[in-house]
Amino acid sequence: MRQYRIYGLGLGGRFVSVLEMERDTDDQALAEARNLMPQGEFELWEHGRFVARVKTKGPPEAGAAGLAPGG
């Protein structure tokens, strides 16, 4: 299991909340993060590795190799 953090973003892109979870893959973590934060914008990190930024509008920005936007 990998440890992930979900950082909720507020106005100006500032971190306003943080949630922690453990999942086996980036895809599982991203799906759970979307369930936990259905509205707003957030970043998903696994330790010091950026996984994705999800916005309320438009596709997520991928940070990890092999993680396609939307995915």
N, CA, C and O atoms as a MOPAC input file, in Angstrom:
PM7 MOZYME 1SCF
protein

 N      0.84200 1    -1.18500 1     0.00000 1
 C      0.00000 1     0.00000 1     0.00000 1
 C      0.88500 1     1.24500 1     0.00000 1
 O      1.89500 1     1.32200 1     0.69900 1
 N      0.47100 1     2.20000 1    -0.79900 1
 C      1.18200 1     3.48000 1    -0.83800 1
 C      0.39600 1     4.52100 1    -0.05400 1
 O     -0.83100 1     4.45500 1     0.02700 1
 N      1.09600 1     5.46200 1     0.51100 1
 C      0.45200 1     6.52500 1     1.27200 1
 C      0.29300 1     7.76200 1     0.39900 1
 O      1.25200 1     8.24600 1    -0.20300 1
 N     -0.93600 1     8.26200 1     0.34100 1
 C     -1.26300 1     9.42700 1    -0.47500 1
 C     -1.82800 1    10.53200 1     0.40100 1
 O     -2.38000 1    10.27900 1     1.47200 1
 N     -1.68100 1    11.76500 1    -0.07500 1
 C     -2.31000 1    12.91600 1     0.56300 1
 C     -3.09800 1    13.68000 1    -0.48500 1
 O     -2.64600 1    13.87900 1    -1.61300 1
 N     -4.28200 1    14.10100 1    -0.08400 1
 C     -5.13900 1    14.92800 1    -0.93500 1
 C     -5.12500 1    16.32700 1    -0.32300 1
 O     -5.53000 1    16.51600 1     0.82400 1
 N     -4.66000 1    17.29400 1    -1.09100 1
 C     -4.62900 1    18.68000 1    -0.62100 1
 C     -5.74300 1    19.45600 1    -1.30400 1
 O     -5.70400 1    19.66700 1    -2.51600 1
 N     -6.73800 1    19.88200 1    -0.52900 1
 C     -7.81100 1    20.70600 1    -1.05900 1
 C     -7.30100 1    22.11700 1    -1.28700 1
 O     -6.61300 1    22.68100 1    -0.43600 1
 N     -7.64100 1    22.68800 1    -2.44400 1
 C     -7.17200 1    24.02000 1    -2.79500 1
 C     -8.30400 1    25.03000 1    -2.68700 1
 O     -9.43400 1    24.76300 1    -3.09700 1
 N     -7.98900 1    26.17300 1    -2.13800 1
 C     -8.95900 1    27.25400 1    -2.00900 1
 C     -8.65100 1    28.36400 1    -3.00000 1
 O     -7.95400 1    28.15100 1    -3.99200 1
 N     -9.16700 1    29.53000 1    -2.72800 1
 C     -8.93400 1    30.69000 1    -3.58400 1
 C     -7.44500 1    30.98900 1    -3.67400 1
 O     -6.72500 1    30.92800 1    -2.67700 1
 N     -7.00400 1    31.30500 1    -4.85600 1
 C     -5.58900 1    31.60400 1    -5.04400 1
 C     -4.69900 1    30.38300 1    -5.05400 1
 O     -3.47600 1    30.52400 1    -5.04800 1
 N     -5.27100 1    29.17700 1    -5.07100 1
 C     -4.48700 1    27.95300 1    -5.11000 1
 C     -3.81800 1    27.58400 1    -3.80200 1
 O     -2.88500 1    26.78000 1    -3.78600 1
 N     -4.28500 1    28.16300 1    -2.69800 1
 C     -3.70300 1    27.84600 1    -1.38000 1
 C     -4.32200 1    26.56800 1    -0.82400 1
 O     -5.51100 1    26.30100 1    -1.00400 1
 N     -3.48600 1    25.78700 1    -0.14500 1
 C     -3.97900 1    24.57000 1     0.48700 1
 C     -4.89400 1    24.93700 1     1.64900 1
 O     -4.51000 1    25.71700 1     2.52000 1
 N     -6.11000 1    24.37600 1     1.66600 1
 C     -7.06300 1    24.67000 1     2.74000 1
 C     -7.42700 1    23.43300 1     3.55000 1
 O     -7.99200 1    23.55500 1     4.63600 1
 N     -7.11200 1    22.24100 1     3.03700 1
 C     -7.39100 1    21.01000 1     3.77300 1
 C     -6.45200 1    19.91100 1     3.29800 1
 O     -5.87800 1    19.98800 1     2.21200 1
 N     -6.30800 1    18.89500 1     4.12700 1
 C     -5.49200 1    17.74700 1     3.74400 1
 C     -6.13400 1    16.47800 1     4.28700 1
 O     -6.58600 1    16.43300 1     5.43100 1
 N     -6.16600 1    15.46200 1     3.45600 1
 C     -6.67000 1    14.14100 1     3.83800 1
 C     -5.59600 1    13.12400 1     3.48400 1
 O     -4.88000 1    13.28500 1     2.49600 1
 N     -5.48600 1    12.07700 1     4.29300 1
 C     -4.52100 1    11.01800 1     4.01900 1
 C     -5.24300 1     9.70800 1     3.76800 1
 O     -6.31000 1     9.45300 1     4.32500 1
 N     -4.63600 1     8.87200 1     2.90900 1
 C     -5.21800 1     7.55800 1     2.62700 1
 C     -4.12400 1     6.63200 1     2.11600 1
 O     -3.03500 1     7.07400 1     1.74800 1
 N     -4.43400 1     5.34600 1     2.09900 1
 C     -3.53200 1     4.34600 1     1.54700 1
 C     -4.25200 1     3.59900 1     0.43800 1
 O     -5.38500 1     3.15300 1     0.61700 1
 N     -3.60300 1     3.46300 1    -0.69500 1
 C     -4.14200 1     2.72200 1    -1.83200 1
 C     -2.98600 1     2.02200 1    -2.53100 1
 O     -1.82200 1     2.35300 1    -2.30200 1
 N     -3.30900 1     1.05200 1    -3.38700 1
 C     -2.28900 1     0.28500 1    -4.09800 1
 C     -1.75400 1     0.99200 1    -5.33800 1
 O     -0.57800 1     0.84900 1    -5.67000 1
 N     -2.60600 1     1.75400 1    -6.02900 1
 C     -2.19000 1     2.37800 1    -7.28600 1
 C     -2.62800 1     3.84400 1    -7.34500 1
 O     -3.49100 1     4.28400 1    -6.58400 1
 N     -2.01400 1     4.58100 1    -8.26200 1
 C     -2.40200 1     5.97100 1    -8.48400 1
 C     -3.86300 1     6.07100 1    -8.92600 1
 O     -4.59200 1     6.95600 1    -8.47600 1
 N     -4.28100 1     5.17600 1    -9.79400 1
 C     -5.66700 1     5.19900 1   -10.28700 1
 C     -6.66500 1     5.01200 1    -9.15300 1
 O     -7.67900 1     5.70800 1    -9.10000 1
 N     -6.38800 1     4.07700 1    -8.24200 1
 C     -7.26800 1     3.87300 1    -7.08800 1
 C     -7.29700 1     5.10700 1    -6.19900 1
 O     -8.35600 1     5.51000 1    -5.71800 1
 N     -6.13300 1     5.70100 1    -5.98300 1
 C     -6.05600 1     6.89300 1    -5.13800 1
 C     -6.79300 1     8.06500 1    -5.77400 1
 O     -7.48200 1     8.81300 1    -5.08000 1
 N     -6.65500 1     8.23000 1    -7.07300 1
 C     -7.33000 1     9.32000 1    -7.76300 1
 C     -8.84500 1     9.13400 1    -7.72800 1
 O     -9.58200 1    10.10100 1    -7.53200 1
 N     -9.30800 1     7.91800 1    -7.91400 1
 C    -10.75200 1     7.64700 1    -7.85500 1
 C    -11.29900 1     7.93300 1    -6.45600 1
 O    -12.36900 1     8.52500 1    -6.32100 1
 N    -10.57800 1     7.52100 1    -5.42300 1
 C    -11.01900 1     7.77600 1    -4.04900 1
 C    -10.98300 1     9.27100 1    -3.73400 1
 O    -11.88000 1     9.78900 1    -3.06800 1
 N     -9.95300 1     9.95900 1    -4.21200 1
 C     -9.86300 1    11.40300 1    -3.98900 1
 C    -11.04600 1    12.12700 1    -4.62100 1
 O    -11.58600 1    13.06500 1    -4.03600 1
 N    -11.44600 1    11.69700 1    -5.80500 1
 C    -12.60800 1    12.31000 1    -6.46200 1
 C    -13.88400 1    12.06300 1    -5.65800 1
 O    -14.75800 1    12.92900 1    -5.60000 1
 N    -13.99500 1    10.89100 1    -5.04300 1
 C    -15.15900 1    10.59600 1    -4.19500 1
 C    -15.16200 1    11.44500 1    -2.93400 1
 O    -16.21200 1    11.91700 1    -2.49800 1
 N    -13.98100 1    11.64000 1    -2.34800 1
 C    -13.87300 1    12.39500 1    -1.10700 1
 C    -14.02100 1    13.90200 1    -1.31300 1
 O    -14.46000 1    14.62100 1    -0.41500 1
 N    -13.64800 1    14.36900 1    -2.50500 1
 C    -13.70300 1    15.80300 1    -2.79800 1
 C    -14.42000 1    16.02500 1    -4.13300 1
 O    -13.78900 1    16.39800 1    -5.12200 1
 N    -15.73900 1    15.79600 1    -4.16200 1
 C    -16.46900 1    15.87800 1    -5.42600 1
 C    -16.58300 1    17.29000 1    -5.99100 1
 O    -16.83400 1    17.45500 1    -7.18500 1
 N    -16.40300 1    18.30300 1    -5.15900 1
 C    -16.46200 1    19.67900 1    -5.62600 1
 C    -15.18400 1    20.38300 1    -5.21800 1
 O    -14.57100 1    20.05000 1    -4.20400 1
 N    -14.79300 1    21.35100 1    -6.01000 1
 C    -13.58900 1    22.10200 1    -5.69200 1
 C    -12.40600 1    21.60100 1    -6.48500 1
 O    -12.55500 1    20.90400 1    -7.48800 1
 N    -11.23600 1    21.96700 1    -6.01900 1
 C     -9.99500 1    21.63900 1    -6.69500 1
 C     -9.04900 1    21.01200 1    -5.68200 1
 O     -9.00800 1    21.43000 1    -4.52500 1
 N     -8.28500 1    20.00700 1    -6.11600 1
 C     -7.33700 1    19.37400 1    -5.19900 1
 C     -6.12600 1    18.85800 1    -5.94000 1
 O     -6.14100 1    18.67300 1    -7.15700 1
 N     -5.06300 1    18.62700 1    -5.16300 1
 C     -3.86000 1    17.97500 1    -5.66600 1
 C     -3.69800 1    16.65400 1    -4.92800 1
 O     -3.99000 1    16.55100 1    -3.73600 1
 N     -3.23200 1    15.65900 1    -5.64600 1
 C     -2.96800 1    14.33900 1    -5.07500 1
 C     -1.46500 1    14.09900 1    -5.12000 1
 O     -0.83200 1    14.24600 1    -6.16600 1
 N     -0.90400 1    13.72900 1    -3.97200 1
 C      0.52800 1    13.47200 1    -3.84100 1
 C      0.75700 1    12.11000 1    -3.19700 1
 O     -0.00900 1    11.68200 1    -2.33300 1
 N      1.81800 1    11.43700 1    -3.62700 1
 C      2.27200 1    10.21200 1    -2.97100 1
 C      3.67200 1    10.52000 1    -2.46100 1
 O      4.63100 1    10.56300 1    -3.23200 1
 N      3.78100 1    10.73400 1    -1.15600 1
 C      5.00800 1    11.25000 1    -0.53000 1
 C      5.38800 1    12.55200 1    -1.23700 1
 O      4.57800 1    13.47900 1    -1.24800 1
 N      6.56000 1    12.66100 1    -1.81700 1
 C      6.98200 1    13.88000 1    -2.50100 1
 C      6.70100 1    13.87500 1    -3.98800 1
 O      7.15400 1    14.76700 1    -4.70500 1
 N      5.95900 1    12.88500 1    -4.46400 1
 C      5.68700 1    12.75700 1    -5.89900 1
 C      4.29800 1    13.28300 1    -6.22700 1
 O      3.29700 1    12.81000 1    -5.68900 1
 N      4.25100 1    14.27500 1    -7.12300 1
 C      2.98100 1    14.82400 1    -7.58600 1
 C      2.29400 1    13.81200 1    -8.48700 1
 O      2.90200 1    13.29300 1    -9.42300 1
 N      1.01800 1    13.52800 1    -8.20300 1
 C      0.25600 1    12.56700 1    -9.01100 1
 C     -0.67200 1    13.29300 1    -9.96500 1
 O     -0.63000 1    13.04500 1   -11.17000 1
 N     -1.51800 1    14.19300 1    -9.45000 1
 C     -2.45700 1    14.90300 1   -10.32800 1
 C     -3.05600 1    16.10400 1    -9.61300 1
 O     -3.11100 1    16.15800 1    -8.38500 1
 N     -3.50400 1    17.06900 1   -10.41700 1
 C     -4.31900 1    18.18100 1    -9.92000 1
 C     -5.66200 1    18.06500 1   -10.62500 1
 O     -5.72400 1    17.99200 1   -11.85200 1
 N     -6.72800 1    18.04800 1    -9.84800 1
 C     -8.07400 1    17.91800 1   -10.40300 1
 C     -8.80700 1    19.23100 1   -10.16500 1
 O     -8.87500 1    19.73100 1    -9.04300 1
 N     -9.35300 1    19.77600 1   -11.24600 1
 C    -10.10600 1    21.02700 1   -11.18500 1
 C    -11.58200 1    20.72800 1   -11.34600 1
 O    -11.95200 1    19.67100 1   -11.85900 1
 N    -12.43300 1    21.65300 1   -10.91100 1
 C    -13.86400 1    21.46300 1   -11.05200 1
 C    -14.26900 1    21.45000 1   -12.51600 1
 O    -15.25600 1    20.80900 1   -12.87900 1
 N    -13.52700 1    22.14300 1   -13.35600 1
 C    -13.81500 1    22.17800 1   -14.78800 1
 C    -12.56300 1    21.77000 1   -15.54100 1
 O    -11.46600 1    22.23600 1   -15.23500 1
 N    -12.73000 1    20.90100 1   -16.52400 1
 C    -11.61300 1    20.46900 1   -17.34500 1
 C    -10.95200 1    19.21200 1   -16.80800 1
 O    -11.24800 1    18.77600 1   -15.69500 1
 N    -10.05300 1    18.62600 1   -17.59900 1
 C     -9.37700 1    17.38200 1   -17.20500 1
 C     -8.30300 1    17.63500 1   -16.16400 1
 O     -7.81000 1    18.75600 1   -16.04800 1
 N     -7.92500 1    16.58800 1   -15.38900 1
 C     -6.84800 1    16.74500 1   -14.41500 1
 C     -5.51200 1    16.91100 1   -15.13100 1
 O     -5.34500 1    16.46000 1   -16.26400 1
 N     -4.56500 1    17.56000 1   -14.46200 1
 C     -3.22700 1    17.69600 1   -14.97300 1
 C     -2.39400 1    16.56000 1   -14.41700 1
 O     -2.25600 1    16.43600 1   -13.20000 1
 N     -1.83600 1    15.73200 1   -15.28100 1
 C     -1.07100 1    14.56300 1   -14.82300 1
 C      0.34100 1    14.96900 1   -14.46900 1
 O      0.96100 1    15.77000 1   -15.16800 1
 N      0.84900 1    14.41200 1   -13.37600 1
 C      2.21500 1    14.67300 1   -12.96400 1
 C      3.06400 1    13.42200 1   -13.01800 1
 O      4.28800 1    13.50600 1   -13.12000 1
 N      2.43600 1    12.26900 1   -12.95100 1
 C      3.16700 1    11.00900 1   -12.95200 1
 C      3.21800 1    10.44800 1   -14.36100 1
 O      2.24700 1    10.54500 1   -15.11100 1
 N      4.34500 1     9.86600 1   -14.71800 1
 C      4.47500 1     9.23700 1   -16.01600 1
 C      3.45900 1     8.12100 1   -16.15400 1
 O      3.31000 1     7.29500 1   -15.25300 1
 N      2.76600 1     8.09200 1   -17.26700 1
 C      1.80400 1     7.03000 1   -17.50900 1
 C      0.42000 1     7.30500 1   -16.99400 1
 O     -0.48500 1     6.51000 1   -17.24800 1
 N      0.20600 1     8.40200 1   -16.27600 1
 C     -1.12200 1     8.71800 1   -15.79300 1
 C     -1.73000 1     9.72400 1   -16.74900 1
 O     -1.37400 1    10.90200 1   -16.73000 1
 N     -2.63100 1     9.26700 1   -17.57100 1
 C     -3.22200 1    10.12400 1   -18.59900 1
 C     -4.26200 1    11.04700 1   -17.99700 1
 O     -4.96600 1    10.66600 1   -17.06100 1
 N     -4.36600 1    12.27400 1   -18.53200 1
 C     -5.43600 1    13.17400 1   -18.06500 1
 C     -6.79500 1    12.50300 1   -18.19400 1
 O     -7.07700 1    11.82200 1   -19.18000 1
 N     -7.62500 1    12.70500 1   -17.19100 1
 C     -8.94100 1    12.09800 1   -17.17900 1
 C     -8.95200 1    10.71300 1   -16.56100 1
 O    -10.01100 1    10.10000 1   -16.42500 1
 N     -7.77800 1    10.21200 1   -16.18600 1
 C     -7.69900 1     8.91300 1   -15.82100 1
 C     -7.50800 1     8.21700 1   -14.65100 1
 O     -7.48800 1     6.98600 1   -14.66200 1

